[in-house]
Amino acid sequence: MGWQYIRNGNYFNEIKNWFSAATTLQTEVFMNEMEEPFLNVKQSLTNKIWVKPSNKEQRLATNLQQVSSLPYPLAVLLAQRQITADQIEMFLNPKIKDTLPKPSSFHDMDAAIEILSKAVSKKNKIAIFADYDVDGGTSSALLYNWLLHFGLKPSVYVPDRVKEGYGPNNEAMKSLAEDHDIIVCVDCGTLSFEPISIAKTEKCKVIVVDHHLASNELPIADAIINPNRADETSLYKYLCAAGVVFLLLVGLNTKLKKNGHQVPDLLFYLDLVALATIADVVPLVGLNRAYVKTGLRILQERYNVGLSALMDIANINGKIRVSDLGFSLGPRINAGGRLGNSKLAVDLLIERDISKAEMIAKTLNSLNDDRKLIEAEMLDKALDIIKSPKDDENLIWVAQEDWNPGLTGILASRLREKFGKPTIAIAIDQNGIGKGSGRSIPNLNLGLAVNQLSEEKLIAKGGGHAQAVGITFKKDKIKTAMERLSDILKDQKRLKKTPQKLNITSLISVNAITAELIEKIEEAGPFGAGAQPPIFVLANCRIKWLKVIANQHLRLVISDDSNSTIQSIFFRAMNDNVGNLLNQNQAERFHFAGNLEINDWSGRKTPNFIIKDVSLIT
């Protein structure tokens, strides 16, 4: 019986007693022989084992400190990343030129470069078919702005999320093919066999620039550039579509420059690439780190008129951080596609008139406010339907009529966070068609599982990548398809009933946390998918002050044995029993695990602790 069900007698003491018994019973098979629990936390309030740095990592951290001026917390973080002394500079300051592959190393890249370089000379009519999310919008804007430099003004088509769904469709592709010489599909098209075939019958060239998982067969396009093609040997499978488009533009610049053309400086395009990389939640490793690190500097200069207007609306001032892209700019740009105006994102990112950009930014901001309200209603309904899933369930899925299909991805993310399992959220329209989005957990490839569903003809269409998918099927096929998907996930043998592990970087005291230390640690960023921010522990803490925000978050002031205090926030804490326990037992002591951030509101830099987990002191 879990702690959330203990209600009789002294509530807090019973919880502590239950945890003490549970951690005693918990066997060491959950941890390999090289791992030790940090502060002996074998089961936190979110059912995680806290793992301390290994002895090898601690020795490497000591060595890094001896040969550099790194503070110990940063040295441990680099050691956990397996960075050696001779790699410190390259890791902390990654350069695009050091990590950029030769574009021609990708399948069909040379073919696409040949087609588009000739199009520049011939002034061909070009259409861009883009996905409706941030990655699609930025990919489209990258290509649009590049073509505009050469005097070409391409058409941009973004499908309606509700009426047309994801990717190229027959009617749209036929219409575009009739009026254009070339169609470039960005962030989509890898599995669009019939629509591309229809465009080809109209004597239109088709180029696909994508990153979604492919099947063994490919459409008959003139070029399909995708690091996730089955026959692709590239090491850059982690790129988002905008990252691949950038490589295409690098190749085009090289060819056209040799032919005497003046080419645009692609450095100033990296703000869009960085935004897409963060918003699409692809791993922040290798080239992606360089993309984001450089892109953040470009974004700081506000060269893109549309992004500058959106930053003003979102009250983003001071130093631009990864969190600004992921939690402020990304959701606002996505809001247009989610709530019915799919092309707004592209319109914003290619707009050069300040007044028009401000109008579009205001519209997207308003749509994002609407999105939050609708999302909250959907989450309440989903939780009412699901209630408490069984431990042995491989998949959580929920389907509902009249839900907004543009918000199923966010809903799936929220449910995955709450239950720790892969999740599919499905909106069923009035025609009995279910359109769903799925989100997975680490080490479990949901994209491959959905591709298998497609090959078995259990869904009308579907695809995506390891952590996020889209899926379409008839209402009467949903249950069968979801049961089969659950079996496929079970066959991957990745799901375990053991608690998740939380890798701790270091213990830290409140009085050691300064803005200068945090800025030093941020040099090891950007942090995000595939490069999680360091987790620090504040031990033996008391809650000095607590307030519930928007019925779901907790804002706290906490102090440790140094008697210093720090502002803290625990996002969505009240969505689980952890928030209620903290709220009702403010006089007790806890261990807090979380990330360090700087709040530079109004130009004043203040350390902030972002709580990720809590443990009782047993």
MOHUJO-V804832 format. One record per residue. RES is the residue in one small letter. PHI is phi in whole degrees, -180 to 180 (* if undefined). D_CENTER is the distance of its C-alpha to the mean C-alpha in whole Angstrom. Layout:
res=RES phi=PHI d_center=D_CENTER
res=RES phi=PHI d_center=D_CENTER
This chain:
res=m phi=* d_center=34
res=g phi=-76 d_center=31
res=w phi=-63 d_center=31
res=q phi=-67 d_center=30
res=y phi=-100 d_center=33
res=i phi=-80 d_center=36
res=r phi=-135 d_center=38
res=n phi=-88 d_center=41
res=g phi=69 d_center=43
res=n phi=-73 d_center=42
res=y phi=-55 d_center=38
res=f phi=-67 d_center=36
res=n phi=-64 d_center=39
res=e phi=-65 d_center=38
res=i phi=-62 d_center=35
res=k phi=-61 d_center=36
res=n phi=-65 d_center=38
res=w phi=-64 d_center=36
res=f phi=-65 d_center=33
res=s phi=-60 d_center=36
res=a phi=-68 d_center=37
res=a phi=-66 d_center=34
res=t phi=-72 d_center=33
res=t phi=-69 d_center=37
res=l phi=-74 d_center=36
res=q phi=-67 d_center=33
res=t phi=-83 d_center=34
res=e phi=-78 d_center=33
res=v phi=-66 d_center=31
res=f phi=-71 d_center=28
res=m phi=-125 d_center=28
res=n phi=-78 d_center=29
res=e phi=-66 d_center=32
res=m phi=-90 d_center=30
res=e phi=-106 d_center=28
res=e phi=-131 d_center=30
res=p phi=-70 d_center=29
res=f phi=-82 d_center=28
res=l phi=54 d_center=31
res=n phi=60 d_center=32
res=v phi=-85 d_center=29
res=k phi=-101 d_center=29
res=q phi=-159 d_center=27
res=s phi=-79 d_center=25
res=l phi=-70 d_center=25
res=t phi=-107 d_center=22
res=n phi=64 d_center=24
res=k phi=-117 d_center=22
res=i phi=-93 d_center=24
res=w phi=-88 d_center=24
res=v phi=-109 d_center=24
res=k phi=-83 d_center=26
res=p phi=-56 d_center=26
res=s phi=-68 d_center=28
res=n phi=-60 d_center=32
res=k phi=-63 d_center=31
res=e phi=-66 d_center=28
res=q phi=-67 d_center=30
res=r phi=-66 d_center=33
res=l phi=-64 d_center=30
res=a phi=-62 d_center=29
res=t phi=-62 d_center=33
res=n phi=-64 d_center=34
res=l phi=-62 d_center=31
res=q phi=-65 d_center=32
res=q phi=-69 d_center=36
res=v phi=-103 d_center=35
res=s phi=-149 d_center=33
res=s phi=-103 d_center=33
res=l phi=-67 d_center=29
res=p phi=-67 d_center=29
res=y phi=-56 d_center=29
res=p phi=-59 d_center=26
res=l phi=-72 d_center=24
res=a phi=-62 d_center=26
res=v phi=-65 d_center=25
res=l phi=-60 d_center=21
res=l phi=-65 d_center=22
res=a phi=-64 d_center=25
res=q phi=-67 d_center=22
res=r phi=-89 d_center=20
res=q phi=63 d_center=23
res=i phi=-89 d_center=24
res=t phi=-92 d_center=28
res=a phi=-58 d_center=30
res=d phi=-77 d_center=31
res=q phi=-105 d_center=27
res=i phi=-58 d_center=26
res=e phi=-62 d_center=27
res=m phi=-66 d_center=25
res=f phi=-73 d_center=22
res=l phi=-74 d_center=22
res=n phi=-131 d_center=23
res=p phi=-66 d_center=21
res=k phi=-110 d_center=23
res=i phi=-56 d_center=21
res=k phi=-63 d_center=25
res=d phi=-82 d_center=25
res=t phi=-117 d_center=21
res=l phi=-76 d_center=22
res=p phi=-80 d_center=23
res=k phi=-71 d_center=26
res=p phi=-53 d_center=25
res=s phi=-68 d_center=28
res=s phi=-75 d_center=27
res=f phi=-92 d_center=24
res=h phi=-56 d_center=26
res=d phi=69 d_center=27
res=m phi=-63 d_center=26
res=d phi=-62 d_center=30
res=a phi=-65 d_center=31
res=a phi=-66 d_center=28
res=i phi=-62 d_center=29
res=e phi=-63 d_center=33
res=i phi=-64 d_center=32
res=l phi=-77 d_center=31
res=s phi=-67 d_center=33
res=k phi=-67 d_center=36
res=a phi=-63 d_center=34
res=v phi=-64 d_center=34
res=s phi=-70 d_center=38
res=k phi=-86 d_center=39
res=k phi=57 d_center=37
res=n phi=-63 d_center=36
res=k phi=-84 d_center=34
res=i phi=-121 d_center=30
res=a phi=-117 d_center=28
res=i phi=-111 d_center=24
res=f phi=-105 d_center=23
res=a phi=-119 d_center=19
res=d phi=-70 d_center=16
res=y phi=-94 d_center=16
res=d phi=-102 d_center=12
res=v phi=-61 d_center=11
res=d phi=-62 d_center=11
res=g phi=-67 d_center=14
res=g phi=-65 d_center=15
res=t phi=-70 d_center=15
res=s phi=-60 d_center=16
res=s phi=-63 d_center=19
res=a phi=-65 d_center=20
res=l phi=-58 d_center=20
res=l phi=-68 d_center=22
res=y phi=-60 d_center=24
res=n phi=-64 d_center=25
res=w phi=-66 d_center=26
res=l phi=-64 d_center=28
res=l phi=-61 d_center=30
res=h phi=-58 d_center=31
res=f phi=-98 d_center=33
res=g phi=85 d_center=35
res=l phi=-100 d_center=33
res=k phi=-116 d_center=31
res=p phi=-73 d_center=29
res=s phi=-80 d_center=28
res=v phi=-124 d_center=25
res=y phi=-121 d_center=24
res=v phi=-122 d_center=21
res=p phi=-66 d_center=22
res=d phi=-71 d_center=22
res=r phi=-60 d_center=20
res=v phi=-84 d_center=22
res=k phi=-78 d_center=25
res=e phi=-109 d_center=24
res=g phi=79 d_center=21
res=y phi=-76 d_center=18
res=g phi=83 d_center=20
res=p phi=-58 d_center=23
res=n phi=-123 d_center=26
res=n phi=-59 d_center=30
res=e phi=-64 d_center=31
res=a phi=-65 d_center=29
res=m phi=-66 d_center=29
res=k phi=-65 d_center=33
res=s phi=-63 d_center=33
res=l phi=-66 d_center=31
res=a phi=-65 d_center=33
res=e phi=-68 d_center=37
res=d phi=-114 d_center=36
res=h phi=-136 d_center=34
res=d phi=-88 d_center=35
res=i phi=-140 d_center=31
res=i phi=-117 d_center=28
res=v phi=-112 d_center=25
res=c phi=-92 d_center=22
res=v phi=-116 d_center=18
res=d phi=62 d_center=15
res=c phi=-170 d_center=18
res=g phi=105 d_center=21
res=t phi=-62 d_center=21
res=l phi=-113 d_center=22
res=s phi=-93 d_center=24
res=f phi=-63 d_center=28
res=e phi=-68 d_center=30
res=p phi=-58 d_center=29
res=i phi=-70 d_center=29
res=s phi=-61 d_center=32
res=i phi=-63 d_center=33
res=a phi=-64 d_center=32
res=k phi=-67 d_center=34
res=t phi=-66 d_center=37
res=e phi=-90 d_center=37
res=k phi=63 d_center=38
res=c phi=-103 d_center=34
res=k phi=-77 d_center=32
res=v phi=-129 d_center=29
res=i phi=-117 d_center=26
res=v phi=-113 d_center=22
res=v phi=-123 d_center=20
res=d phi=-147 d_center=17
res=h phi=-140 d_center=14
res=h phi=-75 d_center=14
res=l phi=-59 d_center=17
res=a phi=-109 d_center=20
res=s phi=-88 d_center=23
res=n phi=-66 d_center=26
res=e phi=-95 d_center=28
res=l phi=-126 d_center=27
res=p phi=-63 d_center=28
res=i phi=-89 d_center=31
res=a phi=-77 d_center=29
res=d phi=-74 d_center=30
res=a phi=-158 d_center=27
res=i phi=-127 d_center=24
res=i phi=-97 d_center=22
res=n phi=-158 d_center=19
res=p phi=-64 d_center=18
res=n phi=-106 d_center=18
res=r phi=-65 d_center=21
res=a phi=-64 d_center=23
res=d phi=-97 d_center=26
res=e phi=-89 d_center=24
res=t phi=-100 d_center=24
res=s phi=-60 d_center=22
res=l phi=-87 d_center=20
res=y phi=-103 d_center=17
res=k phi=-69 d_center=15
res=y phi=-85 d_center=12
res=l phi=-71 d_center=12
res=c phi=-85 d_center=10
res=a phi=-63 d_center=13
res=a phi=-61 d_center=14
res=g phi=-64 d_center=14
res=v phi=-73 d_center=17
res=v phi=-58 d_center=19
res=f phi=-60 d_center=19
res=l phi=-62 d_center=21
res=l phi=-61 d_center=23
res=l phi=-68 d_center=24
res=v phi=-61 d_center=25
res=g phi=-64 d_center=27
res=l phi=-65 d_center=29
res=n phi=-60 d_center=29
res=t phi=-62 d_center=31
res=k phi=-68 d_center=33
res=l phi=-71 d_center=34
res=k phi=-64 d_center=35
res=k phi=-64 d_center=37
res=n phi=-88 d_center=39
res=g phi=93 d_center=40
res=h phi=-81 d_center=37
res=q phi=-83 d_center=36
res=v phi=-113 d_center=32
res=p phi=-71 d_center=29
res=d phi=-80 d_center=28
res=l phi=-72 d_center=24
res=l phi=-56 d_center=23
res=f phi=-79 d_center=23
res=y phi=-93 d_center=20
res=l phi=-73 d_center=18
res=d phi=-64 d_center=16
res=l phi=-70 d_center=15
res=v phi=-65 d_center=14
res=a phi=-63 d_center=12
res=l phi=-60 d_center=10
res=a phi=-65 d_center=9
res=t phi=-61 d_center=8
res=i phi=-74 d_center=6
res=a phi=-66 d_center=5
res=d phi=-87 d_center=5
res=v phi=52 d_center=2
res=v phi=-90 d_center=6
res=p phi=-60 d_center=8
res=l phi=-89 d_center=10
res=v phi=-131 d_center=13
res=g phi=50 d_center=16
res=l phi=-60 d_center=16
res=n phi=-61 d_center=13
res=r phi=-62 d_center=14
res=a phi=-67 d_center=17
res=y phi=-55 d_center=15
res=v phi=-72 d_center=13
res=k phi=-60 d_center=16
res=t phi=-73 d_center=18
res=g phi=-62 d_center=16
res=l phi=-63 d_center=16
res=r phi=-68 d_center=20
res=i phi=-67 d_center=21
res=l phi=-61 d_center=19
res=q phi=-60 d_center=21
res=e phi=-84 d_center=24
res=r phi=57 d_center=23
res=y phi=-70 d_center=24
res=n phi=-82 d_center=22
res=v phi=-61 d_center=24
res=g phi=-65 d_center=22
res=l phi=-65 d_center=19
res=s phi=-62 d_center=22
res=a phi=-64 d_center=23
res=l phi=-70 d_center=20
res=m phi=-64 d_center=19
res=d phi=-64 d_center=23
res=i phi=-62 d_center=22
res=a phi=-86 d_center=19
res=n phi=57 d_center=22
res=i phi=-91 d_center=20
res=n phi=-128 d_center=23
res=g phi=72 d_center=23
res=k phi=-70 d_center=21
res=i phi=-79 d_center=17
res=r phi=-118 d_center=15
res=v phi=-55 d_center=11
res=s phi=-62 d_center=11
res=d phi=-65 d_center=13
res=l phi=-72 d_center=10
res=g phi=-77 d_center=7
res=f phi=-114 d_center=10
res=s phi=-117 d_center=13
res=l phi=-73 d_center=13
res=g phi=-55 d_center=10
res=p phi=-60 d_center=11
res=r phi=-69 d_center=15
res=i phi=-66 d_center=14
res=n phi=-70 d_center=13
res=a phi=-60 d_center=16
res=g phi=-61 d_center=18
res=g phi=-66 d_center=17
res=r phi=-73 d_center=17
res=l phi=-118 d_center=20
res=g phi=109 d_center=22
res=n phi=-125 d_center=22
res=s phi=-66 d_center=20
res=k phi=-86 d_center=21
res=l phi=-57 d_center=21
res=a phi=-61 d_center=18
res=v phi=-64 d_center=20
res=d phi=-56 d_center=23
res=l phi=-66 d_center=21
res=l phi=-75 d_center=20
res=i phi=-108 d_center=23
res=e phi=-72 d_center=25
res=r phi=-116 d_center=28
res=d phi=-92 d_center=30
res=i phi=-61 d_center=29
res=s phi=-63 d_center=31
res=k phi=-67 d_center=29
res=a phi=-63 d_center=26
res=e phi=-63 d_center=26
res=m phi=-65 d_center=27
res=i phi=-65 d_center=24
res=a phi=-62 d_center=22
res=k phi=-64 d_center=24
res=t phi=-64 d_center=24
res=l phi=-64 d_center=20
res=n phi=-64 d_center=20
res=s phi=-65 d_center=23
res=l phi=-64 d_center=21
res=n phi=-68 d_center=18
res=d phi=-63 d_center=20
res=d phi=-63 d_center=22
res=r phi=-59 d_center=18
res=k phi=-62 d_center=18
res=l phi=-66 d_center=22
res=i phi=-66 d_center=21
res=e phi=-60 d_center=18
res=a phi=-63 d_center=20
res=e phi=-65 d_center=23
res=m phi=-65 d_center=21
res=l phi=-64 d_center=20
res=d phi=-59 d_center=23
res=k phi=-66 d_center=25
res=a phi=-63 d_center=22
res=l phi=-65 d_center=23
res=d phi=-67 d_center=27
res=i phi=-74 d_center=26
res=i phi=-76 d_center=25
res=k phi=57 d_center=27
res=s phi=-115 d_center=26
res=p phi=-69 d_center=25
res=k phi=-75 d_center=27
res=d phi=-59 d_center=26
res=d phi=-89 d_center=27
res=e phi=-74 d_center=25
res=n phi=-84 d_center=22
res=l phi=-146 d_center=20
res=i phi=-108 d_center=20
res=w phi=-139 d_center=21
res=v phi=-147 d_center=22
res=a phi=-130 d_center=23
res=q phi=-151 d_center=25
res=e phi=-76 d_center=27
res=d phi=69 d_center=27
res=w phi=-75 d_center=23
res=n phi=-80 d_center=21
res=p phi=-65 d_center=19
res=g phi=-72 d_center=17
res=l phi=-112 d_center=15
res=t phi=-68 d_center=15
res=g phi=-65 d_center=11
res=i phi=-64 d_center=11
res=l phi=-60 d_center=14
res=a phi=-61 d_center=13
res=s phi=-64 d_center=10
res=r phi=-63 d_center=13
res=l phi=-69 d_center=15
res=r phi=-63 d_center=14
res=e phi=-61 d_center=13
res=k phi=-73 d_center=17
res=f phi=-103 d_center=18
res=g phi=68 d_center=16
res=k phi=-132 d_center=17
res=p phi=-60 d_center=15
res=t phi=-136 d_center=16
res=i phi=-121 d_center=17
res=a phi=-113 d_center=17
res=i phi=-125 d_center=20
res=a phi=-106 d_center=22
res=i phi=-104 d_center=25
res=d phi=-88 d_center=27
res=q phi=-69 d_center=31
res=n phi=-94 d_center=32
res=g phi=77 d_center=30
res=i phi=-104 d_center=27
res=g phi=-96 d_center=24
res=k phi=-120 d_center=21
res=g phi=-124 d_center=18
res=s phi=-128 d_center=14
res=g phi=-126 d_center=13
res=r phi=-132 d_center=10
res=s phi=-107 d_center=12
res=i phi=-115 d_center=12
res=p phi=-54 d_center=12
res=n phi=71 d_center=15
res=l phi=-130 d_center=16
res=n phi=-92 d_center=15
res=l phi=-72 d_center=15
res=g phi=-61 d_center=15
res=l phi=-64 d_center=18
res=a phi=-65 d_center=20
res=v phi=-70 d_center=19
res=n phi=-59 d_center=21
res=q phi=-67 d_center=24
res=l phi=-59 d_center=24
res=s phi=-65 d_center=24
res=e phi=-65 d_center=27
res=e phi=-86 d_center=29
res=k phi=62 d_center=29
res=l phi=-90 d_center=28
res=i phi=-133 d_center=25
res=a phi=-70 d_center=26
res=k phi=-162 d_center=23
res=g phi=-179 d_center=19
res=g phi=171 d_center=17
res=g phi=149 d_center=13
res=h phi=-134 d_center=12
res=a phi=-56 d_center=12
res=q phi=-105 d_center=9
res=a phi=-147 d_center=9
res=v phi=-139 d_center=13
res=g phi=-123 d_center=15
res=i phi=-152 d_center=19
res=t phi=-133 d_center=22
res=f phi=-161 d_center=25
res=k phi=-77 d_center=29
res=k phi=-56 d_center=29
res=d phi=-76 d_center=32
res=k phi=-105 d_center=29
res=i phi=-61 d_center=27
res=k phi=-61 d_center=28
res=t phi=-63 d_center=29
res=a phi=-65 d_center=26
res=m phi=-70 d_center=24
res=e phi=-66 d_center=27
res=r phi=-67 d_center=27
res=l phi=-61 d_center=23
res=s phi=-62 d_center=23
res=d phi=-66 d_center=26
res=i phi=-63 d_center=24
res=l phi=-65 d_center=21
res=k phi=-63 d_center=24
res=d phi=-67 d_center=26
res=q phi=-68 d_center=23
res=k phi=55 d_center=24
res=r phi=-104 d_center=21
res=l phi=-75 d_center=21
res=k phi=-130 d_center=24
res=k phi=-86 d_center=25
res=t phi=-76 d_center=25
res=p phi=-62 d_center=23
res=q phi=-74 d_center=20
res=k phi=-105 d_center=20
res=l phi=-117 d_center=19
res=n phi=-80 d_center=20
res=i phi=-90 d_center=22
res=t phi=-85 d_center=22
res=s phi=-168 d_center=25
res=l phi=-76 d_center=28
res=i phi=-147 d_center=28
res=s phi=-98 d_center=31
res=v phi=-60 d_center=30
res=n phi=-72 d_center=33
res=a phi=-89 d_center=31
res=i phi=-86 d_center=28
res=t phi=-128 d_center=28
res=a phi=-62 d_center=26
res=e phi=-65 d_center=28
res=l phi=-64 d_center=26
res=i phi=-63 d_center=23
res=e phi=-62 d_center=23
res=k phi=-67 d_center=24
res=i phi=-65 d_center=21
res=e phi=-65 d_center=19
res=e phi=-64 d_center=20
res=a phi=-83 d_center=19
res=g phi=-79 d_center=15
res=p phi=-72 d_center=13
res=f phi=-104 d_center=11
res=g phi=166 d_center=8
res=a phi=-58 d_center=6
res=g phi=77 d_center=10
res=a phi=-150 d_center=11
res=q phi=-63 d_center=12
res=p phi=-64 d_center=14
res=p phi=-63 d_center=17
res=i phi=-104 d_center=19
res=f phi=-109 d_center=22
res=v phi=-118 d_center=25
res=l phi=-99 d_center=27
res=a phi=-97 d_center=30
res=n phi=54 d_center=33
res=c phi=-102 d_center=32
res=r phi=-112 d_center=33
res=i phi=-91 d_center=32
res=k phi=-85 d_center=34
res=w phi=-159 d_center=32
res=l phi=-149 d_center=30
res=k phi=-145 d_center=29
res=v phi=-84 d_center=27
res=i phi=-112 d_center=24
res=a phi=53 d_center=24
res=n phi=64 d_center=25
res=q phi=-142 d_center=22
res=h phi=-103 d_center=21
res=l phi=-118 d_center=23
res=r phi=-106 d_center=24
res=l phi=-134 d_center=27
res=v phi=-118 d_center=29
res=i phi=-123 d_center=30
res=s phi=-136 d_center=32
res=d phi=-115 d_center=33
res=d phi=-68 d_center=36
res=s phi=-78 d_center=37
res=n phi=67 d_center=37
res=s phi=-83 d_center=34
res=t phi=-121 d_center=32
res=i phi=-143 d_center=28
res=q phi=-69 d_center=26
res=s phi=-139 d_center=23
res=i phi=-141 d_center=21
res=f phi=-125 d_center=20
res=f phi=-69 d_center=17
res=r phi=56 d_center=18
res=a phi=-63 d_center=21
res=m phi=-79 d_center=23
res=n phi=-76 d_center=21
res=d phi=-135 d_center=23
res=n phi=-71 d_center=26
res=v phi=-61 d_center=25
res=g phi=-62 d_center=25
res=n phi=-64 d_center=28
res=l phi=-64 d_center=30
res=l phi=-63 d_center=29
res=n phi=-64 d_center=30
res=q phi=-92 d_center=33
res=n phi=-134 d_center=34
res=q phi=-68 d_center=34
res=a phi=-83 d_center=37
res=e phi=-83 d_center=35
res=r phi=-105 d_center=34
res=f phi=-141 d_center=30
res=h phi=-96 d_center=28
res=f phi=-115 d_center=25
res=a phi=-112 d_center=22
res=g phi=-176 d_center=19
res=n phi=-105 d_center=18
res=l phi=-102 d_center=20
res=e phi=-138 d_center=19
res=i phi=-106 d_center=21
res=n phi=-98 d_center=22
res=d phi=-110 d_center=24
res=w phi=-59 d_center=25
res=s phi=60 d_center=28
res=g phi=83 d_center=28
res=r phi=-99 d_center=29
res=k phi=-89 d_center=27
res=t phi=-126 d_center=26
res=p phi=-62 d_center=25
res=n phi=-136 d_center=22
res=f phi=-111 d_center=21
res=i phi=-96 d_center=18
res=i phi=-73 d_center=19
res=k phi=-112 d_center=17
res=d phi=-160 d_center=20
res=v phi=-138 d_center=24
res=s phi=-130 d_center=27
res=l phi=-71 d_center=31
res=i phi=-99 d_center=33
res=t phi=-104 d_center=35
